[in-house]
Amino acid sequence: MTVPKLTLYNANICPYAARSVIALAETNQEHEVVAIDLAVPRPEWYLKDINPYGQVPALKVGEDHIILESLLVSEYVADLHPEAGLLPSDPLQRAQVRYLIHHWGARTQPAIHKASFTLDTTAARKHLEDLIVELEKVDVLLQNVHRKENDGFGQGSYFLGDKFSFAEVALAPFLARLFLLEAYNGNRLPTAAENPKIARLLQWRDAVLKRPSVVKSTPSQESLTTNYRKWVK
């Protein structure tokens, strides 16, 4: 299949845009990148021709079509290259990947945000306690994911074992920013030794952060700490 010219409108600091960067890297898909500065009002051409809401990422396909929303952009790229195996062919595993992504967005990420960016010490500690409870539940999800004996994924550290999948494409940018929990208010994530109930989660995070595509998509911790300070309240 001939792939049209792809142009990614990206902001390095944005975790949602990073999903698309990871998907493009994992599939070795050629593309051009146009940097969008989120610190200033979007240019008129971007609002008129690309995304009237001013968000990133956006993917221009050929000269006439635009795909918006990070998961849809990343899924389109994954569908262009089924040989990369980002989207499981097994319906059960695909459903589990989608559930994990949905769960993280609905429950886990809001808890991380509160625990990371609340300055009031008492409130921050309470948010941390709530976050730990949530992460323990995510750990259970990671342990319980269905794996067929002959699925070829093995028992590795990724969500589906040895295979880096769409679960990691979608959630790696947020795992890469989990260190911000310790950046502003004195909160700290327990180690696996301190809390074995999040050991699988931490193993998953560590494996994901070593992936070359994730490294490529992640700014320095210093840059992230500076840019995310605006969320502190």
C-alpha positions as CSV (number, residue, x, y, z in Angstrom):
1,M,0.0,0.0,0.0
2,T,1.3,3.4,-1.0
3,V,1.2,5.8,2.0
4,P,0.4,9.4,1.3
5,K,2.8,12.1,2.5
6,L,2.3,12.5,6.3
7,T,2.9,15.7,8.2
8,L,2.8,15.7,12.0
9,Y,1.9,18.9,13.8
10,N,3.7,18.4,17.1
11,A,4.6,20.1,20.4
12,N,7.5,18.2,22.1
13,I,6.2,19.1,25.6
14,C,2.7,17.6,25.0
15,P,2.2,14.0,26.2
16,Y,-0.7,13.5,23.8
17,A,1.4,14.5,20.8
18,A,4.1,12.2,22.0
19,R,1.8,9.2,21.4
20,S,2.0,10.0,17.7
21,V,5.8,10.4,17.8
22,I,6.1,7.0,19.3
23,A,3.7,5.4,16.8
24,L,5.6,6.9,13.9
25,A,8.9,5.7,15.3
26,E,7.7,2.2,16.1
27,T,6.5,1.8,12.5
28,N,9.4,3.5,10.9
29,Q,6.9,5.6,8.9
30,E,8.4,8.5,7.0
31,H,6.9,11.9,7.8
32,E,7.5,15.6,8.2
33,V,7.2,17.5,11.4
34,V,5.9,21.0,11.9
35,A,6.5,22.3,15.4
36,I,3.6,24.1,17.2
37,D,4.4,26.3,20.2
38,L,1.8,25.8,22.8
39,A,3.1,28.7,24.9
40,V,1.7,31.3,22.4
41,P,-1.7,31.7,20.6
42,R,-1.9,29.3,17.6
43,P,-1.2,31.0,14.2
44,E,-4.3,31.7,12.1
45,W,-3.3,29.2,9.4
46,Y,-3.2,26.4,12.0
47,L,-6.7,27.3,13.3
48,K,-8.1,27.7,9.8
49,D,-6.4,24.8,7.9
50,I,-5.4,22.2,10.5
51,N,-7.3,22.3,13.8
52,P,-9.8,25.0,14.8
53,Y,-9.4,24.0,18.4
54,G,-5.6,24.6,18.3
55,Q,-4.7,21.3,19.8
56,V,-1.9,18.9,19.0
57,P,-1.2,16.4,17.6
58,A,-2.7,16.7,14.1
59,L,-1.7,14.6,11.2
60,K,-2.0,15.8,7.6
61,V,-2.5,13.0,5.2
62,G,-1.6,14.0,1.7
63,E,-2.7,17.5,0.9
64,D,-6.4,17.3,1.7
65,H,-7.1,15.3,4.8
66,I,-6.5,15.9,8.5
67,I,-6.7,13.5,11.4
68,L,-7.2,14.9,14.9
69,E,-7.0,13.5,18.4
70,S,-3.9,11.6,19.6
71,L,-5.3,8.1,19.9
72,L,-6.9,8.4,16.4
73,V,-3.7,9.7,14.9
74,S,-1.7,6.9,16.5
75,E,-4.2,4.2,15.6
76,Y,-4.1,5.4,11.9
77,V,-0.4,5.0,11.9
78,A,-0.6,1.6,13.5
79,D,-3.2,0.5,10.9
80,L,-0.8,1.6,8.1
81,H,1.7,-0.9,9.4
82,P,0.1,-4.0,10.8
83,E,3.4,-5.8,10.6
84,A,4.6,-3.7,13.5
85,G,2.0,-5.4,15.7
86,L,1.1,-2.4,17.8
87,L,-2.6,-3.3,17.6
88,P,-3.2,-6.9,18.8
89,S,-5.0,-9.1,16.3
90,D,-6.5,-11.1,19.1
91,P,-9.9,-9.5,19.9
92,L,-9.5,-10.1,23.7
93,Q,-6.1,-8.5,23.9
94,R,-7.2,-5.6,21.8
95,A,-10.2,-5.1,24.2
96,Q,-7.8,-5.2,27.2
97,V,-5.4,-2.7,25.6
98,R,-8.3,-0.3,25.0
99,Y,-9.7,-0.8,28.5
100,L,-6.3,0.0,30.1
101,I,-6.0,3.2,28.0
102,H,-9.6,4.2,29.0
103,H,-9.0,3.4,32.7
104,W,-5.8,5.4,32.8
105,G,-7.4,8.4,31.3
106,A,-10.5,8.3,33.4
107,R,-9.0,7.3,36.8
108,T,-5.3,7.1,37.0
109,Q,-4.1,10.3,35.2
110,P,-6.5,12.6,37.2
111,A,-5.1,11.1,40.4
112,I,-1.6,11.6,39.3
113,H,-2.4,15.2,38.4
114,K,-3.8,16.0,41.8
115,A,-0.9,14.4,43.6
116,S,1.7,16.1,41.4
117,F,0.5,19.6,41.2
118,T,-1.2,20.4,44.6
119,L,1.1,22.6,46.7
120,D,-0.9,22.5,50.0
121,T,1.0,19.9,52.0
122,T,-2.0,18.3,53.7
123,A,-4.0,18.1,50.5
124,A,-1.0,16.8,48.6
125,R,-0.4,14.0,51.0
126,K,-4.1,13.0,50.8
127,H,-3.9,13.0,47.0
128,L,-0.8,10.8,47.2
129,E,-2.6,8.3,49.4
130,D,-5.4,8.2,46.9
131,L,-3.0,7.8,44.0
132,I,-1.2,4.9,45.7
133,V,-4.6,3.1,46.1
134,E,-5.3,3.7,42.4
135,L,-1.8,2.5,41.3
136,E,-2.3,-0.7,43.3
137,K,-5.4,-1.3,41.2
138,V,-3.5,-0.6,38.0
139,D,-0.9,-3.1,39.2
140,V,-3.7,-5.7,39.5
141,L,-4.8,-5.0,35.9
142,L,-1.3,-5.5,34.7
143,Q,-1.0,-8.8,36.5
144,N,-4.3,-10.1,35.3
145,V,-4.0,-9.4,31.6
146,H,-4.9,-12.5,29.6
147,R,-2.1,-14.2,27.8
148,K,-2.5,-17.3,25.8
149,E,0.2,-19.9,26.2
150,N,0.9,-19.7,22.4
151,D,0.3,-16.0,21.8
152,G,4.0,-15.3,21.3
153,F,4.1,-12.4,23.7
154,G,5.8,-14.3,26.5
155,Q,6.0,-13.0,30.1
156,G,8.0,-9.9,29.6
157,S,7.6,-6.5,31.2
158,Y,5.2,-4.8,28.8
159,F,1.4,-4.9,29.1
160,L,1.2,-7.9,26.8
161,G,4.5,-9.5,27.8
162,D,7.4,-9.2,25.5
163,K,5.5,-7.2,22.8
164,F,5.5,-3.4,22.9
165,S,1.9,-2.6,21.9
166,F,-0.6,0.2,21.6
167,A,-1.0,0.2,25.4
168,E,2.5,1.5,25.6
169,V,2.1,3.9,22.6
170,A,-0.8,5.5,24.4
171,L,0.5,5.5,28.0
172,A,4.3,5.8,27.7
173,P,4.2,9.7,27.7
174,F,2.4,9.7,31.0
175,L,4.7,7.1,32.5
176,A,7.6,9.3,31.4
177,R,6.1,12.2,33.3
178,L,5.4,10.3,36.5
179,F,8.6,11.7,38.0
180,L,6.8,15.1,38.3
181,L,5.1,13.6,41.3
182,E,8.3,14.4,43.1
183,A,9.1,17.8,41.5
184,Y,7.0,20.4,43.4
185,N,5.4,19.4,46.7
186,G,7.5,16.8,48.4
187,N,5.5,13.8,47.4
188,R,7.3,10.6,46.4
189,L,6.3,7.4,44.7
190,P,7.2,4.3,46.9
191,T,9.7,1.9,45.6
192,A,8.8,-1.7,44.9
193,A,10.5,-2.7,48.1
194,E,8.4,-0.2,50.1
195,N,5.2,-1.2,48.4
196,P,5.2,-4.6,46.6
197,K,1.6,-3.9,45.5
198,I,2.9,-1.6,42.8
199,A,6.0,-3.7,41.8
200,R,4.5,-4.8,38.5
201,L,3.6,-1.3,37.6
202,L,7.1,0.0,38.3
203,Q,8.6,-2.9,36.3
204,W,6.3,-1.9,33.4
205,R,7.2,1.8,33.7
206,D,11.0,1.1,33.8
207,A,10.8,-1.2,30.7
208,V,8.7,1.4,28.8
209,L,11.0,4.3,29.6
210,K,14.0,2.4,28.1
211,R,12.3,1.9,24.7
212,P,14.1,4.0,22.0
213,S,10.9,5.4,20.6
214,V,9.9,6.6,24.1
215,V,13.3,8.1,24.7
216,K,13.0,9.9,21.4
217,S,9.6,11.4,22.3
218,T,10.5,12.5,25.8
219,P,12.0,15.9,26.6
220,S,14.5,16.2,29.4
221,Q,13.2,16.1,33.0
222,E,14.5,19.6,33.5
223,S,12.5,20.9,30.5
224,L,9.4,19.1,31.7
225,T,9.7,20.3,35.2
226,T,10.0,23.9,34.0
227,N,7.1,23.7,31.5
228,Y,4.7,21.9,33.8
229,R,5.2,24.3,36.7
230,K,2.3,26.3,35.4
231,W,-0.1,23.5,36.6
232,V,1.0,23.8,40.2
233,K,-1.7,25.2,42.5
